[in-house]
Amino acid sequence: MPARQVARPVMSLLRTRRPFKFFLFALFIILLFKGLLDWVENDPDSNVPASKTPLASPTRANLKPTPVLGKHRFRVDGLVEVNEEGAHPIYELISRAEQEWKDKLKRASKTLEEAVEEYTRRYKRRPPKGFDLW
């Protein structure tokens, strides 16, 4: 499209009052939005913005007791019998897996001598050449 054809609608808008009306409408929307943001940030009971109020430290009176959740039953065949009053079983499964991983890391050999000893215990032979580089 040639530049003259594009410029015509812009020039006709500038000749009418549409840009002025558009400017007033945009200004109204901006002020309205800013007013809503200020209203949301302020505490409804006071005129102090929420960002400037000190945070209250939790006390025993403020803390609510956490409800006691039921435990799930883990069967020998690997299935879970879900307790309806309990949390989702995935949380318990994750914590068990994390604990098993920590236990496994504790058992892992830390030095080359420990690794050689574990290798000979498992495979009943000396480790291969270059084992120390692994």
Phi and psi restraints in degrees (value plus and minus 20) as a CYANA .aco file:
   2 PRO   PHI     -85.0   -45.0
   2 PRO   PSI     138.0   178.0
   3 ALA   PHI     -84.2   -44.2
   3 ALA   PSI     -52.3   -12.3
   4 ARG   PHI     -85.5   -45.5
   4 ARG   PSI     -59.6   -19.6
   5 GLN   PHI     -88.8   -48.8
   5 GLN   PSI     -52.2   -12.2
   6 VAL   PHI     -94.2   -54.2
   6 VAL   PSI     -57.1   -17.1
   7 ALA   PHI     -92.0   -52.0
   7 ALA   PSI     -45.7    -5.7
   8 ARG   PHI     -80.4   -40.4
   8 ARG   PSI     -69.8   -29.8
   9 PRO   PHI     -83.2   -43.2
   9 PRO   PSI     -55.1   -15.1
  10 VAL   PHI     -85.9   -45.9
  10 VAL   PSI     -63.4   -23.4
  11 MET   PHI     -86.4   -46.4
  11 MET   PSI     -58.0   -18.0
  12 SER   PHI     -87.9   -47.9
  12 SER   PSI     -52.9   -12.9
  13 LEU   PHI     -86.0   -46.0
  13 LEU   PSI     -58.3   -18.3
  14 LEU   PHI     -89.8   -49.8
  14 LEU   PSI     -49.0    -9.0
  15 ARG   PHI     -95.2   -55.2
  15 ARG   PSI     -48.3    -8.3
  16 THR   PHI    -111.1   -71.1
  16 THR   PSI    -196.0  -156.0
  17 ARG   PHI    -112.2   -72.2
  17 ARG   PSI     -13.9    26.1
  18 ARG   PHI     -80.0   -40.0
  18 ARG   PSI     -64.4   -24.4
  19 PRO   PHI     -81.3   -41.3
  19 PRO   PSI     -57.8   -17.8
  20 PHE   PHI     -85.2   -45.2
  20 PHE   PSI     -62.6   -22.6
  21 LYS   PHI     -84.8   -44.8
  21 LYS   PSI     -61.4   -21.4
  22 PHE   PHI     -82.2   -42.2
  22 PHE   PSI     -62.9   -22.9
  23 PHE   PHI     -81.4   -41.4
  23 PHE   PSI     -64.6   -24.6
  24 LEU   PHI     -85.0   -45.0
  24 LEU   PSI     -61.1   -21.1
  25 PHE   PHI     -83.2   -43.2
  25 PHE   PSI     -64.6   -24.6
  26 ALA   PHI     -84.2   -44.2
  26 ALA   PSI     -60.9   -20.9
  27 LEU   PHI     -83.3   -43.3
  27 LEU   PSI     -61.1   -21.1
  28 PHE   PHI     -82.0   -42.0
  28 PHE   PSI     -65.5   -25.5
  29 ILE   PHI     -83.2   -43.2
  29 ILE   PSI     -63.1   -23.1
  30 ILE   PHI     -82.7   -42.7
  30 ILE   PSI     -66.2   -26.2
  31 LEU   PHI     -84.8   -44.8
  31 LEU   PSI     -59.4   -19.4
  32 LEU   PHI     -83.4   -43.4
  32 LEU   PSI     -65.0   -25.0
  33 PHE   PHI     -84.2   -44.2
  33 PHE   PSI     -62.2   -22.2
  34 LYS   PHI     -83.6   -43.6
  34 LYS   PSI     -60.0   -20.0
  35 GLY   PHI     -83.2   -43.2
  35 GLY   PSI     -60.0   -20.0
  36 LEU   PHI     -85.3   -45.3
  36 LEU   PSI     -60.6   -20.6
  37 LEU   PHI     -84.1   -44.1
  37 LEU   PSI     -62.2   -22.2
  38 ASP   PHI     -83.9   -43.9
  38 ASP   PSI     -58.6   -18.6
  39 TRP   PHI     -86.1   -46.1
  39 TRP   PSI     -58.7   -18.7
  40 VAL   PHI     -90.3   -50.3
  40 VAL   PSI     -58.4   -18.4
  41 GLU   PHI     -90.3   -50.3
  41 GLU   PSI     -51.4   -11.4
  42 ASN   PHI     -96.6   -56.6
  42 ASN   PSI     127.5   167.5
  43 ASP   PHI     -90.0   -50.0
  43 ASP   PSI     111.7   151.7
  44 PRO   PHI     -84.0   -44.0
  44 PRO   PSI     -44.0    -4.0
  45 ASP   PHI    -109.3   -69.3
  45 ASP   PSI     -34.0     6.0
  46 SER   PHI    -159.9  -119.9
  46 SER   PSI     151.8   191.8
  47 ASN   PHI    -116.3   -76.3
  47 ASN   PSI     -14.2    25.8
  48 VAL   PHI    -107.5   -67.5
  48 VAL   PSI     110.1   150.1
  49 PRO   PHI     -80.7   -40.7
  49 PRO   PSI     127.8   167.8
  50 ALA   PHI     -83.8   -43.8
  50 ALA   PSI     -47.9    -7.9
  51 SER   PHI     -90.5   -50.5
  51 SER   PSI     -38.1     1.9
  52 LYS   PHI    -124.9   -84.9
  52 LYS   PSI     -20.5    19.5
  53 THR   PHI    -104.3   -64.3
  53 THR   PSI     121.1   161.1
  54 PRO   PHI     -89.9   -49.9
  54 PRO   PSI     126.6   166.6
  55 LEU   PHI     -96.6   -56.6
  55 LEU   PSI     113.0   153.0
  56 ALA   PHI     -98.0   -58.0
  56 ALA   PSI     115.0   155.0
  57 SER   PHI     -99.6   -59.6
  57 SER   PSI     120.1   160.1
  58 PRO   PHI     -89.5   -49.5
  58 PRO   PSI     115.4   155.4
  59 THR   PHI    -138.7   -98.7
  59 THR   PSI     154.4   194.4
  60 ARG   PHI     -82.2   -42.2
  60 ARG   PSI     -51.5   -11.5
  61 ALA   PHI     -89.4   -49.4
  61 ALA   PSI     -52.7   -12.7
  62 ASN   PHI     -99.1   -59.1
  62 ASN   PSI     -47.7    -7.7
  63 LEU   PHI     -98.2   -58.2
  63 LEU   PSI     114.1   154.1
  64 LYS   PHI    -118.2   -78.2
  64 LYS   PSI     122.1   162.1
  65 PRO   PHI     -87.7   -47.7
  65 PRO   PSI     119.4   159.4
  66 THR   PHI     -97.7   -57.7
  66 THR   PSI     117.7   157.7
  67 PRO   PHI     -89.1   -49.1
  67 PRO   PSI     125.1   165.1
  68 VAL   PHI     -99.4   -59.4
  68 VAL   PSI     102.5   142.5
  69 LEU   PHI    -118.6   -78.6
  69 LEU   PSI     127.3   167.3
  70 GLY   PHI     -92.8   -52.8
  70 GLY   PSI     135.3   175.3
  71 LYS   PHI    -114.7   -74.7
  71 LYS   PSI     132.3   172.3
  72 HIS   PHI    -112.7   -72.7
  72 HIS   PSI     136.8   176.8
  73 ARG   PHI    -125.1   -85.1
  73 ARG   PSI     103.3   143.3
  74 PHE   PHI    -118.4   -78.4
  74 PHE   PSI      98.2   138.2
  75 ARG   PHI    -102.4   -62.4
  75 ARG   PSI     145.2   185.2
  76 VAL   PHI     -85.9   -45.9
  76 VAL   PSI     -52.9   -12.9
  77 ASP   PHI     -98.3   -58.3
  77 ASP   PSI     -16.6    23.4
  78 GLY   PHI      76.7   116.7
  78 GLY   PSI     -25.9    14.1
  79 LEU   PHI    -107.1   -67.1
  79 LEU   PSI     140.8   180.8
  80 VAL   PHI    -135.4   -95.4
  80 VAL   PSI     110.1   150.1
  81 GLU   PHI    -114.7   -74.7
  81 GLU   PSI      94.1   134.1
  82 VAL   PHI    -101.4   -61.4
  82 VAL   PSI     115.1   155.1
  83 ASN   PHI    -113.1   -73.1
  83 ASN   PSI     104.5   144.5
  84 GLU   PHI     -84.6   -44.6
  84 GLU   PSI     -49.5    -9.5
  85 GLU   PHI    -104.9   -64.9
  85 GLU   PSI     -20.6    19.4
  86 GLY   PHI    -113.5   -73.5
  86 GLY   PSI     150.0   190.0
  87 ALA   PHI     -90.9   -50.9
  87 ALA   PSI     152.8   192.8
  88 HIS   PHI     -81.3   -41.3
  88 HIS   PSI     118.1   158.1
  89 PRO   PHI     -83.8   -43.8
  89 PRO   PSI     -39.8     0.2
  90 ILE   PHI     -83.0   -43.0
  90 ILE   PSI     -53.0   -13.0
  91 TYR   PHI     -85.1   -45.1
  91 TYR   PSI     -62.0   -22.0
  92 GLU   PHI     -87.9   -47.9
  92 GLU   PSI     -59.4   -19.4
  93 LEU   PHI     -84.1   -44.1
  93 LEU   PSI     -59.7   -19.7
  94 ILE   PHI     -84.8   -44.8
  94 ILE   PSI     -64.8   -24.8
  95 SER   PHI     -85.7   -45.7
  95 SER   PSI     -57.2   -17.2
  96 ARG   PHI     -84.5   -44.5
  96 ARG   PSI     -63.2   -23.2
  97 ALA   PHI     -85.2   -45.2
  97 ALA   PSI     -59.6   -19.6
  98 GLU   PHI     -83.5   -43.5
  98 GLU   PSI     -60.9   -20.9
  99 GLN   PHI     -86.2   -46.2
  99 GLN   PSI     -61.4   -21.4
 100 GLU   PHI     -82.0   -42.0
 100 GLU   PSI     -58.6   -18.6
 101 TRP   PHI     -86.7   -46.7
 101 TRP   PSI     -61.4   -21.4
 102 LYS   PHI     -82.5   -42.5
 102 LYS   PSI     -60.8   -20.8
 103 ASP   PHI     -83.9   -43.9
 103 ASP   PSI     -59.8   -19.8
 104 LYS   PHI     -85.0   -45.0
 104 LYS   PSI     -60.6   -20.6
 105 LEU   PHI     -85.3   -45.3
 105 LEU   PSI     -53.0   -13.0
 106 LYS   PHI     -85.9   -45.9
 106 LYS   PSI     -56.1   -16.1
 107 ARG   PHI     -98.0   -58.0
 107 ARG   PSI     -36.5     3.5
 108 ALA   PHI     -85.6   -45.6
 108 ALA   PSI     126.2   166.2
 109 SER   PHI     -91.4   -51.4
 109 SER   PSI     121.7   161.7
 110 LYS   PHI    -123.0   -83.0
 110 LYS   PSI     -44.2    -4.2
 111 THR   PHI    -141.3  -101.3
 111 THR   PSI     148.2   188.2
 112 LEU   PHI     -85.2   -45.2
 112 LEU   PSI     -59.2   -19.2
 113 GLU   PHI     -82.8   -42.8
 113 GLU   PSI     -61.8   -21.8
 114 GLU   PHI     -83.9   -43.9
 114 GLU   PSI     -60.0   -20.0
 115 ALA   PHI     -86.1   -46.1
 115 ALA   PSI     -60.8   -20.8
 116 VAL   PHI     -85.2   -45.2
 116 VAL   PSI     -62.7   -22.7
 117 GLU   PHI     -82.0   -42.0
 117 GLU   PSI     -63.6   -23.6
 118 GLU   PHI     -85.8   -45.8
 118 GLU   PSI     -59.0   -19.0
 119 TYR   PHI     -83.3   -43.3
 119 TYR   PSI     -66.0   -26.0
 120 THR   PHI     -87.2   -47.2
 120 THR   PSI     -53.7   -13.7
 121 ARG   PHI     -85.6   -45.6
 121 ARG   PSI     -64.1   -24.1
 122 ARG   PHI     -91.7   -51.7
 122 ARG   PSI     -68.4   -28.4
 123 TYR   PHI    -124.5   -84.5
 123 TYR   PSI     -20.8    19.2
 124 LYS   PHI      34.0    74.0
 124 LYS   PSI      20.5    60.5
 125 ARG   PHI    -180.7  -140.7
 125 ARG   PSI     147.2   187.2
 126 ARG   PHI     -93.6   -53.6
 126 ARG   PSI     130.1   170.1
 127 PRO   PHI     -85.1   -45.1
 127 PRO   PSI     136.8   176.8
 128 PRO   PHI     -90.7   -50.7
 128 PRO   PSI     146.8   186.8
 129 LYS   PHI     -82.9   -42.9
 129 LYS   PSI     116.7   156.7
 130 GLY   PHI      64.7   104.7
 130 GLY   PSI     -10.9    29.1
 131 PHE   PHI     -80.4   -40.4
 131 PHE   PSI     -53.6   -13.6
 132 ASP   PHI     -87.2   -47.2
 132 ASP   PSI     -42.0    -2.0
 133 LEU   PHI    -101.4   -61.4
 133 LEU   PSI     -36.8     3.2
